[in-house]
Amino acid sequence: MIDTTIDNDTGMIVSDDHALVPLSEVEAFLAVRPPVDAAKELRDRLAALCTYYQGRVDVYNELYEGQLRTERYIGQVLSEMPKANGRRTDLEPSNTVLLGSVPTLDDLGFTKIQSSRLQQLASVSEERFNKYIEAKKEATERIVKADLLDPRGMSQAMETLTSRETVDWYTPPDIIERARSVLGTIDLDPASSDTAQQWIRATTYYTAETPAAQPWAGRVWLNPPFDDTPTWVDRLDSEYINGGVDAAILLVNSAPGYIWWENLWRRRPVCMLRDRLCFWTPGGVEGGQAKKGTTIAYYGEDIQFFTEAFGDLGRILLPDD
């Protein structure tokens, strides 16, 4: 008799071979920059699950997003390989097939055409990728890789998204209180709004209308606009390193395969949330789950406080030595 488990997301009884792979686990796996062959195994596992769950669009889309994110990671690694002879001389051992060897496309199990399409997928900007995925999930329509690779399909999906009424979403108060417990108080929220301040209660806060040159100082909470996250992270890094910011808590979308995000968790303690956050509406009502995983980073000396405040929400990663 085949062992069975009940899938909590679908309510279906499935064999162990068909147990779901949560998107948060995919993001955590890619965050450590696994070897390409290991990423390929995960991609194949997710592809098989997509076939099994193709009758459930919501489950399929969650799995297929994980597959696409894995392929984007592989595509980025392949794009970093030198073009001459398909070999590179500076590839880190973690991305080689055998320690001490330099892999070719044949070693990695890809044809030139497959490699080209993976790199094309990786070249789609994170913003456009996220908006396409969001549009398809909100419409309960199947995600199609060809749309991402074809500007016409991408444009059609983006039109569907932008035609809907825009709603602002805010960080849940529970996350803010955890941040406050680490920082002691919040002196500055540089990317905020009047509504969010009902529970953030920063001493000083800036809005979209505030000039960008305003100073940053003290203990900072930052949940930046997701369409320009790297710029905000660079500013926080600079302010902290130069001594303007004493300590900070940063909340961003997880972005496996992107240098700014890898630099973040390599340099700062982070918590990669196990579950996707449910952001709040302007009326103070819990909304739907975010379309991506969440990473919370800490800038400061009290790492133990940060671990105790956020450790129950997900995986804590400490910076490289």
GINORZI-V422916 format. One line per field, one symbol per residue. ss: DSSP state (~ for helix, > for strand, _ for the rest). Layout:
ss=???
This chain:
ss=___>>>______>>>~~~____~~~~~~~~~____~~~~~~~~~~~~~~~~~____~~~~~~~~~~~~~~~~~~~~~~~____~~~______~~~_________~~~~___~~~~~~~~~~~~__~~~~~~~~~~~~~______~~~~~_~~~~~~~~~~~~_______>__~~~~~~~~~~~____>>_______~~~~___>>____________>>>>>___~~~~~~~~~~~~~~~~___>>>>>>>>>_____~~~~~~~~~_>>>>>____>>>_____>>>>____>>>>>>___~~~~~~~~~~~>>>>____
